[in-house]
Amino acid sequence: MVLVQALSAVVETALGLMAQARLGVVGLVVLTAAFVGIRARHSRLAVGAVVVFVLLMSQA
């Protein structure tokens, strides 16, 4: 259980740094919305944020 949480934290940090380096503040806001949607089990927010994130990353 602790290993899963640690791995999740590392992945979140890595994705956050990658988004900040390529997309700036907008990428961080979209990535934060995706993680909030996943943790709150709000699928519409999570899916929408992930789609926007993928579109932004494909253009960066």
Sequence and secondary structure as in RCSB ss.txt:
>XXXX:A:sequence
MVLVQALSAVVETALGLMAQARLGVVGLVVLTAAFVGIRARHSRLAVGAVVVFVLLMSQA
>XXXX:A:secstr
 HHHHHHHHHHHHHHHHHHHHHHTHHHHHHHHHHHHHHHTT HHHHHHHHHHHHHHHHH 
